[in-house]
Amino acid sequence: MLSSQGHIKLTDFGLCKESIHEGVVTHTFCGTIEYMAPEILVRSGHNRAVDWWSLGALMYDMLTGSPPFTAENRKKTMDKIIKGKLALPPYLTPDARDLVKKFLKRNPSQRIGGGPGDAADVQRHPFFRHINWDDLLARRVDPPFRPCLQSEEDVSQFDTHFTRQTPVDSPDDTTLSESANQAFLGFTYVAPSVLDSIREGFSFQPKLRSPSSPLKFSPFEGFRPSPSLPEPMEPPLPPLLPPPPPSSTVPLPIRPPSGTKKSKRGRGRPGH
């Protein structure tokens, strides 16, 4: 991209893997398929050399108008990246053809920039022989093109296909461990609720949500009822005993204990 003064600005596609140091291999599946290196797709482990493959794919796209390996679906695109033949248009200059082919080496150790020399090997390539890298970094090079902007918020230089879209932030998963990332290999989308569950140590505590927010289901939530719904009320149990008689009721006769003799007093005939 270019700044308002015409100088180069670096950007990404909204996805990246941070903290990949020299000698470190990662297995994170992250990026845009058309610009992914083969070692990412086959999940053999990769290092910073994948960035030089992506730069080569982007350079090919800028020189020809399309990525080097494309097909009608994702599966066929991945197959072409892994084992397809690279086709270079005849109108490319010899230096451009050579640099693109060196960027798109499937063996990371043979890829330009993938060795110990890193970016220095790329800078020394004949394609960049007219570039003074120190002046370029210090912005001392006179830009060949300066965009004409009305204000700092002028987006007229961007395609309307993108400026009409509503911005959406991607969930940040930088706190996930390598083992946690392994659970999502091959998925194009991971629900934020799943990421939250992993960050909290697989917590099963219910979370309150706004009534207007959509329901989100997670494989860690099982069949837990939604916290926003009231618990169903059970019907009351019927009383086991009838209520006691009111105090005005005549008391029942008391039976004497068994084994005792009944008193005959007061039970004789009248007149005796």
N, C-alpha and C positions, 0 to 999 in steps of 0.2 A: 504494500500500500504506500501511498504518498502523503506527506504532511501538507499543510496549507502552503508551505514554502517550496514544495517539490522534492523534499528529501525523503529517503526511504524510511518506512516505518514497518517494523516487524509485528506480525499478528499470528494468531492460530485459528483453528477451526472450532474452538470451544471445548476441545478435549485434549488432555495431555497427561503424561505420567511424569511426576517430579522426582528429583533426587536419584537419577541414574548416574552413578559415578564410574570411573574407570575400573574395569574388572568386575563390575556388578552385572548380574544377569537377572532379568525379571520375566514374568509370565503374564503380565497384565494385558488383557485384550482391550485395547483402547485406540480409537481413531476412526478415520473414514476409509471404508474398504478400498476404494480406488487408489488410495495413496499409502496403503499398508504394505510393509515389506513381507516377503514370503515367510520369514521365520516367525512373524507374529501369527500368521494364518495357520501354520502347522503347529504352533504352540511348542516349539522346540527350545524356547528361551531366547531372549534377545538383549542387546545392549544399545548403546547410542548410535551404532551403525545404521539402525532403522531410520534415523532422521535424515541421513544422506540419501537413502532410497526415496524417502518422501520428497526430498528436495529435487531429486531427479525426475520423479513423476510429475511434480508441479512445474518444473522447467519444460518438460515435454508438453504439458498442457498449455503453457504460455506460448510455446513456439508453434504448436500445431492446432490448438483449439479444442483438444480433448485429451483425457488421460491416456497413458500408453496401453492399458489393459481394461477393456470394458466389454460387457455382454448384456443380454436381455434380463438377467437376474443375478442376484448376489452369488449364488453357488457357482455359476459359470464364470463370473468375474473373478472369483477367488481361484478357480482352476486355472484361468489364464495367467494370473499373477504367479502362481506356483510353478507352472510348467509351459506357459505359452511362449511363442516366439515374438521377440520385439521387432516391430516394423517401423523403420525410420523413413520419413518422406525424403524424396531426392533433393528438395529445395533447401534442406538444412546445410549449413556450412560444415566443412570437415571438423573444425574445432567443436562445434555444437554437437555433432554426431558422436564424436569421441567422448566428450564429457558426459552426455546422456547415457551412453553405453557403460561407462565406468560407474556412474551413479546406480544403474540398474543391474549390477552384478548380483546374482542370487546368492553367491557365497559371500557372507559378510566380511570375511578376512581379505577378500580380493576387491572389495568395494572401495572406491576412492573416498577418503575421509574416515574409513572404518579401521585403519591401522593406527600405530602409535603417533603418526604425524597429525592425525585428526584434521582440523580445518586448514592447517598450513599446506597440506597436500592439495587441497581444493584451490586455495588461493594461488598456488604456483602453476595451475593448469593454463595452457596457452589461450583458452577462451577468455581469461581475465587478464591478459597481458597488458592491457591499456588501463587497468584499474590501479590507482594508488590507494591502498586500503587504509592507510593512516589518514589521508585527506578525506576519504569517504566517511570514516568513522567520526572525524571532527567536523563534518559538514562544511568543509572548505571547497568542495566541488560545486561548480555552478550547475544547477539542475537544468536539464534540457527542456523540461516542461514544468510549468507552474499552473495548478488548477485555478480557475477564476471563480472565486467564492464571494457571495454577498454578505455572509456572516459566518461566525464559528459554527452555527447550527445548520448551515446550508448542506443538504444531502443530494444536490442535483447531480453530483458525479457518481452516485450509486444507482444501481439498477432498481427500477421501481418494483420489480418482483420481490425485492427484499425490504424496501422501505415501507411497503404496505403491510408487512407482517407484524404481528404483535410480539414484542420481545419476551422471551421465556428464558429464565435462568436454569442452567443445568444443576442438579444436586451435586454437592461437593463430597467426594468420597476419599479425600486425601488421608483421612484417619483410619481407613480400612487396612488391615494387614494383608499379607500375601495369601494366607490361608483363607481369609474371608473372601478375597477376590476370586479364588478358585471356585467358589460356589456359584458364580455368575458367568462362567466362561460360556461364550456363545450367545448370550442374551443381548438383545439390542436395547432393552430398557429394564431398569430395576426400580421398583416402586420405592419412593423415599421412606415409607414405613418400614421396609426391610432394612434399609441402611440405618435407620434410627434404632431398630431392635438390636443390630449388631454392635453399634456404638455403645449401647446401654448394657451390654453383656446379656443379650437375650432376655431382657426384662419382660415380664408378662403383666405388668401393671396396666390397667386400662387408662387411656388418655382421653381427656375431654376434647371435643372438637366443636367447631362452629356449626349451628344447624344448617347453614347455607353451604358448607363445604361438602364435596362428594365423599362417599364412602370409599375407603381404600382397604383392600384385603391383603393380608400377608400370610405366607405359609407358616409363619411362626405363631400366628394368632389362633390357629385351630378353629374350634367351633365356639369360641367365646362370644356371648351375646354382646351386642352393641351397648356401650355405657350410656348412650343417650336414650335408650328405651327403658321404661319402667319394668320392674320384675313382675311377672304374673302373680296375681293373688289367688291363694288356695281357698276353696270354700270352707266355712267353719264346720267343725265336727258337731254332730248332734249330741245333746246331753245324755249321759249314761244313766242317770237316775231322775225320777220325777221330782219336781220341787216339793219341799216339806209342806204338810197341811197347815192351814192358818190356825191361829191360837184359839179360835172359837169352836173348833171341832172337838167332839166328845172323845176323850182318851180311850184307847183300846185297853181291854182287860189284861192284867198281868198274869201270865201263867207261872205257877210255882215250879221250882226246880224238880226235876225227875227224882224219884226215890223218897220223897217226903210224903207223910200222911196228911190228908186233907182234914181240916178242922170241921167238926159237925156243929159247932156253936152257931146258934142263930139259924139253923137249917131244919129244926123240928116242926112238927105239924102245929097248926094254930090250936090253942086251948090246952095243950099239954105242957 
